[in-house]
Amino acid sequence: MDKIRELAPESEVAHKILQYYEANKDRMDYASYKQMGIGIIGSGAIESAHRTVIQKRMKLSGQRWTKQGAQNMLNLRVVHMNNQWDKVIKLVKTEFKNVA
């Protein structure tokens, strides 16, 4: 942070950056995260999953979703992307047995 102050002591942008870092410094303790064995620290993997799992299906041409319908579809997309259809099939079979 000293380098930012040194490079742009009068800059409004630099001031905003420093405020952001100060307000979020507890969440930026990357050395501690590495010690805990947390391998992925950045948001890239999450953003990629969002594009692959959510946007690819939910933003198809002509799609309209209710909140509940969107949640149901997203639940199924996550199951599909994790190759866990066997769990869905088992649940459906159990539910149909309870109805009969």
Secondary structure, 3 states (H helix, E strand, C coil): CHHHHHHCCCCHHHHHHHHHHHHHHHHHCHHHHHHCCCCCCCCHHHHHHHHHHHHHHHCCCCCCCCHHHHHHHHHHHHHHHCCCHHHHHHHHHHHHHHHC
